[in-house]
Amino acid sequence: MEPRYWIKQYGLQRTGTNYARALMEAICPDSRVLAAMLGNKPELPSLEAAVASLREGDIGRAETDLTPADFEKIIQSYERADLRILVCVRDVVMWMDSLERYRAKRERRDVRALSRVDIEPLVHRWIDYYTQLHDWCEDSTFATSWVVHHQLLRKPEILVDIARSWNIPCTDRIPRIGYMRNGSDKHSSRFISREKYRPEQYAEVYAGAGLIALEDVNWTKDLVKSLDPRGLSRNWMWRGASLRRRTPPVISS
């Protein structure tokens, strides 16, 4: 089925971007979520420049099975301002824990406990990225939604609500078996169990049972608050929130 709705995705590595993208496309068959197309997910948006490059056939570092005809449709979606923006975020403590485990696996080494020397630059990166991305979304004319990773795993119906707010046809039947796509824009998949989510994991990590000691968990929370005078991060940590704004026009058949 050819995509009629284009969604550009943003989010740091290890924030559940692949799962959110796979799930959105599963419940909205007419949609396509762009990972590296129009700029890589962990980068701040530069859509005007990315679209200009796409007009020249330059897709940057994206690996994709999309065609030049699809590129033109993406450009048109951008020009009509009906490109949707999906932001994935993960609680900062959970994110750091996951990131270290992922890096250790990739580097074929044992995981290590994170000290404050490790934590501080990561917190700065997390705050800087999501604060700038939040401000970009606020100024944007595109329909934008944010999803918090652990909430999406617990309640995948969040994406149904978002899709409907975006006027994208979707099913409310959430597959019992989700599928995980890799980080490219190739439309291939492999199946995984949704049981990957462990409800007790959040409590364990925050109790110092993960890679960050309990006193450093509390130190991290204080550091986040000191770097975030507007309090934006309250919506990106445990309580979570979805930021919904501007309903895009309905695309005519």
Buried (B, 14 or more C-beta within 10 A) or exposed (E): EEBBBBBBBBBBBBBBBBBBBBBBBBBBBBBBBBBBBBBBBBEEBEBEEBBEBBEEEEBEEBEBEBEEEBBEBBBEBBEEEBBBBBBBBBBBBBBBBBBBBEBBEEEEEEBEEBEBEBBBEBBEBBBEBBBEBBEBBEEBEBBBBBBBBBBBBBEBEBBBBBBEBBBBEBEEEBBEEBBBBEBBBBEEBEEEEBEEBEEEBBEEBBEBBBBBBEEBBEBBBEBBEEBBEEEBBBBBBBEBBBBBEBEBEEEEE
